[in-house]
């Protein structure tokens, strides 16, 4: 995904909070800021299935979420990392 603006790994801690563990941005000046849509993250974690969306702002699964709109998300690929539990 050479043209990706950013990529990251987020894990859930014991309290159920999402904690960033790794991040990479195309532009080095954006690497200090993790901006993600909790709406999409919550959806992926609840469904336990990956999402590929070519236009997240118009995707019915996210009900025009404010975070998707604010972040100007377009193409997104999100996959949950699952263990045996």
N, C-alpha and C positions, 0 to 999 in steps of 0.2 A: 504494500500500500504506500507507494512512494509519494503520492500526492496528498496523503492524509495530513490534516492540520494538527491533530494530536492523537495520542493513544495513552491509555493508562490502565492500571490494575488497581482495583479497589476491593478490599476485604471487609467482611463484617466481623467486628470484635465481639467479646462476650456479652456486651450490653446491647448488641444488635445495631450498633452505629457503623456507618460506612467509613472506613479509614483508608486513605490513599497509601499505596505501597510503592508504586512506580509510575512515572509519567515521562513522556517524551513529546515534545512539540516540534513542528517543522521549523518555527522561528525561535531561536534561543531566548529572545526577550519574553516569550510566553511560557517558558518552562517553570516559572515560579508560581504560576496561577493555575489552580485546578478548577475548571468550570465544567460541571456536569449537570445533567438533568436528573434530578431525583425521581421524577415521574417515570422516565424510561428505565432507570435502574430498578425501581420498585417493581415495575411490570415484569422485567426479566427475572428478578429474584422470585416473585410470586409464581410465575408460569414455569420457571426452570427450563426455559427454552430461549435459544438465541433469537435475536431480531436483526433483520436486514431491512432497512428502509431507505429508499432512494430520495424521499422528501419527507422528513420527519414533521415539518410544519403543517403538512396536509394529511398526515397519517391518522386515520380514525382511531387507532389504538391509543393515541395520546390525547385525544379530545382537545386539541389545540392548547396544550399545556403552556402556561406562561413561561416556564423555564426553557422549553423548546423554542418558543418565540424569541425570548430575550437573548438566548445564546445563538440565535440564527442557525440552528442545526438544519442541515440538509441530509446528506447521505450519512447514515450511521450503521455501524455493525457493533452489536453488543452481545457477548456470550457469557453465560454464568459459568463459574468454576465450581463444580460440585464434588463433594466427597461422598462416601458410602452412607452417611447419615442423612 
